[in-house]
Amino acid sequence: MGDIKLNTRYLQSNRGIIKILQIIFGFIICSLLCGNWWGGRSCFGEGRLGFCSGLNFVVVIINIVLFVINFLNISSIKLEKTYSVVACVLFLIASALMIWFVIENNSGRGWLISSTVLIVVEFFLFLWDVKILQGEASN
């Protein structure tokens, strides 16, 4: 078994920067949805918002684990390709659900619109990651 070495170049690569942004935006989405929703009593209540909040929560945890794995220079490309494609599709669905919720409730609440924008940004970050992993964009 090979030695595990720190891969500091990962932090400078597009994939490393994408992963850091996904984690930061994920924490912001969590704080916006969970802190403002019914006074912070529940993050997983209403169906559409609950799906988005739950998805984001799980993805933040997985992103942290993958960040550490990549930083330790452990190769998991197949797993990451599958994960990025699935997360991309799920964030596309989450984006549509959030937009639907905002329009249906005629909501002008800044925290809800900010959450929606950040979920759309997460979708594009995952899409970019998928393109890098498939060799369609540079790392």
N, C-alpha and C positions, 0 to 999 in steps of 0.2 A: 504494500500500500504506500502511495506517495505521500510526501510531506505536504501539509497544508500551510500555504504561505499567504500572506496578505497581498491582495491584488489592488494596490493603490491606483493603478491605471484605470480601474473600473470607475472610480469617482470622476475621472476626466472624460470618460466615454459618453456618447449620447445616451446609451442604455442606462448608465449609472445616474446621469442627470435626470432622465425620465423617471427612474425609480424613486429618486429623492423627491421630485416634484409630485409624483403620485402619492407618496407618503404624507407630504406636507398638506397637499390639497385634501387628502382623505381625512386628516385630523381636523382641518377647517370645516369640511362638510359635516363631520360628526358633531363638532361643537355648535354649528349653526342649526342642524336639525334637532339634536338632542337638547340643546340649551334653550331653544325658543319654542319648542313644540309642546303645547299644553303646560307651559311653565317648567319644562324639563322633567316632568314626571314619567314620560315614556318615550322611547325612541322607536318603538316598533308597533305603534297603534294602527292608524289608518292604513288601509291596504297598499295604496300606491306609495305613500311616503314611507311606510314600514318596509316595503320591498327595497326602496332606494337606500334607506338608512341601514338595513340589515346587510345588503350587498356591500355597501361602502365599508361597514365595520369589518366584515370578513376579509375583504380585499386589502384593507390596511394591514391586518395581521399577516396575511400571506405575503404582501409586499415587503414587510419588515423581514420576514424569514428569508425570502428570496434575495433581498439586499445583503443580508449577512452571508448567505451561501455564496453569492457572487464575490463579495468582498474577501471571503476566505479562499477564493479561487477554486471552488468546487463546481465542476461542470454539470449543468442540468438543462441543456439546451432543449431537448425534446419536451421535458416537463414545462419549461417556460413558453415554448411555442404554443402548446395546447392551452396553458393557462391564459396567455395573452389573447388568444383568439376567443376563448370562452368569455373572459372578462370584457373584451371589446364588445361582443354581442350583448352581454348583460348590461353594460353601461349605455349602449344604444337604446335598449328597452327602458332602462331607468330614466334616460334623458326624455324619451317620449312620454313616460308616465308623469314626470315632473312638469313638463310643459303642459300636458293635459290638465293636471291638478291646478296649476297657476291660472290657466285660461278659464277652467270651469268655475273656480272660486273667485274669479276676477280679483285676484290677490295682488295688492300693491305692496305687500310686506317685503322690505328689502332683504331680510334674511332668507326668505323663500326663493326670491329671484336670484340672489347670490348663490344659494345652494344649487339651483338649477343650472346656472352658468358653469359652476365648478364641476358638476356632474358631466356636462357636455365636454368640458375641457379634459376630464378624465377619459372620456371616450376617445378623444383625439390623441391623447398621450398613449393609450393602449393601441390604437390604430398605428401610430408611428412605431411603437415597439414591435408590433407584428411585422411591419414592413422591414424593419432592421433585421429581425430574426429570419425572415424569408430571403434576405439578401437584396431587397428592392430599394433599400435606403442605406446610407453609409452609417457606420458606427463611430 
